[in-house]
């Protein structure tokens, strides 16, 4: 059977006739090369064009039970496209060196490399060789009993922030990011800090401002895998009740 490549605008009735594989491949094609678009443009695209496709995929989620999602989550994921403004809390994020990594020990982390001045040609050349800034926000996750309307919800707790300045041109690969995360999780598990405190970066190395740090530390993000299988996720997140929901299309890395 030939594959179907969908285009906007979507008709919900037509979407219902399309295979799940074609829904996923169409979404990936539609958002390809669009993650660098201005945030306002991406938000409009999500709400004005993609929402019927999001809703159809959510109806077909093969793994709605959160406990069963945990084995699927384990590993390294990369966001192909996202309306989550938190990802660009700092300027200069390198998109192909940004990861979300889950482990079965109850921790996960968002990690990214930042290149100061990478949009300025001369500074971009310098930063490529001289300076990089890596940021990790580690959180714990578990399943908790919810309401009658939502029997299960994710309980997400902020654990720690780690930052590091790197000199030289060594890439921030998925393997490098995973090793950093595993070491941080192991260190924290062996010497957990009193809750609900979140370890604050040392002043000298801090590149997250006090206000940004406080914003990270106090947030209680809500997460919902609208669709998840072994290699693809459509994620809805909301850091504050007053904020609009964000949507992320992510794929698993080998």
N, C-alpha and C positions, 0 to 999 in steps of 0.2 A: 504494500500500500504506500502510495506517494505521501511524503510529508507535506504539511500545510504550513505556510508562513503567513501569519496574520498581520494586518496593518490597521491602524486607527482610522476612523472611530470604530469601536467594537459594538456589535449587537449581541446582547446577552444570550439571546436564543441561538445565535450562530456559534457562540463560544461553547455552548453546551454540547455541540456536535463534534467538537475538535478533540483529538486525543490529548491526554495529559502531557505526553512527550512533546507534542507540537505546541502546546501552551507554553511550556518551559522554554523551548528553543526560540519561540517567537518573542517572549519577554527578553531573553538574553540578547537577541538581535536588536530589539527596539531600544535597549538602554546602552548598547555597545558604543563606546567612545563618547558617552554623554555625562560621565561622572564629573568631568571638569567644568560642566556648565555652571553658570551662577545658581546659587541655591534657590532663589525665587523662581527661576525658570524650571528647575527640577521639581519643585513643589507643585507648580502649575501643571507640569507634565503628568505627575502622579495623580493629582485629583481630577484633572480635566480629561485625561486620556487613558491612563493605565488602570484606574480603579475597577472597571468591570473585569479585567483580566485578573487582578488581585483577588477579587471576590470569587471568581470561578475556581482559581487554584485553591483557595481556602476551603471551598466545599469538597475538594478532592484530596485533602490532606490525608495521606495513608497512615499517619502516625499521630493521631490526636492525643493519645495518652502521654502525659509528660514523663512518666517513669520510663516508658519505652523510647522516648526521644533521647534520653541520656547516652545510650551507646552510639546513637547516630551522631550526636554532637561531638564526640571525642575526635580530636584531630585539628588540623589547621584549615581555616576558612579565609577566603579573601572576598571582600565586598567588590562586586562588579559595578554597582551603582547604589547610591544611598541619598536620602534626604535628611539624614541625621546630621545636624550642624555640629554636634559634639566632636565628630571626627576631625573637624578643622578648627578646633579650639585654638591651636597655634598655627601661624602661617607657614607655608613651605612644605606641607606634608607630601611625601613621595608615595603616590598611590600604589605603585607596584611593590612597595616595601611596607605595606600596611596589612596587618593580620589580626584575626580573632582566633584564639587557640583555647580549646576546651580539653580538660583532663577529667578522668573518672574519679579523681580525688575530691571533687566538689569545688574546684577552682577553675576560673577561666580568666583570660586577659585580652585586652585590646592593646596592640603594640604597633608602633609606627616610627618611621624615620622621618626626620625633618631636615631640610637643607635651607639654612638662612640665605635669603637673597637669590634663590635659584631662578627667579623670573627675570633677574637682571643679568645680561650676558656675561659681563666681567665677573660679577660676584658669583654667578652660577659656575663658572669655570673654577674659581677659587674654592668654593664650597665643595665642589665635587672631589677635590683633592685634599682639602685641608680640614674641613669641619663638618661634622654631622651631629645631630642631636636625636637621641632615641628616647622614646617615652613609652612606659608601660603602666596601664591602669589595671590592677588585678582585683577581681571580685570573686565572691563565693556564690554558689547557686545550689538551690535545693527545691524540692517540690513541697508545697504546703497545701493544706486543705483550704478551699475557698468557700464561696457561697453556693446556694442552690443553683444559681444561674451559671456559675463557673466553679465546678467542684474542685478543680485543681488550678493552682497558680504558681508561678516561679517566685521564690523568695531570693532576691538579689541583694547582696550586702557588699559595700565597698570595703576592701581589705587594705590595699596599699598602693602608693604611687612610686614608681622607680624611674629615675632619669639618668641619662649619661651622655656626656660629650665624647665624641669619637673623632680621632684624628686619622687621616689617611683615607684611602679610597675603597676599603674593604666593604663589600655589599652587606646589607642587612637582609640576609636570606631567610627563608622560612625556617631552615634548620637552625640558624643563629638565633632567631627570635624564640623558637621552641626551647632551645637549650637555656636561654636566659629566663624564660617563664618557669621551666621545670626547677631550676636552681632557686628561684625566688619563692616558689610554692613550697619547696622542701625546707628552705630556711624558715619560712613563716610557720609551717606546720610543727617544726621542732621548737620554735620559740614564739608562739602566738602573742600578739599584743592584746592588752585588755580591750574589750569591746565596750562601746562602739567606736573607739578611737581608730583613726586611720593614720598610718605612719606618714609623717610629713617629710618631704625631701629636705636634705641638708641645705642650709642657707647658701653656702658658697656655690653649690652646683645647681641651684634652683633656677629653672627657666620657666616654670609655671608661676604666675604672679600669685600673691596671697589671695586675691579675690577669686582667681580661677581655681586655685586649690580648694578654697572653701566651697565653691560651686560644685566641684567634683565630690568632695567628701560628704556633703549633706544630701546629695541626690540619692533617691531610691528608685532606680529605673525599673520599669515594667517591661517585660519581654514576652512576646508571643510569636512562636513559629507558626505563621499562618499555613505554611506548607514546608514539610521537611522530608527528605529521603536521604539516601546514602551520599548523594553528591550535590544537592541543590537545596537552598533555603530561601524562603521569602519571609522576612522578619518584620514584625511591627514592634516598635519600641516607643516608650514615652517616659521621659525622665521626671517630669512634673505634671500634675493633673492639669495645670493651667496651660501647658504647652500642647501644641498640635502633635499628633502621632507622627512618627517617622517610619519610613519604609526602606528596607535594604534588600537587595538581591545579591546573594552570596553563593559562591561555588567552593567545593572542597578542593584543596590542593593535594597532589599525590604525596 
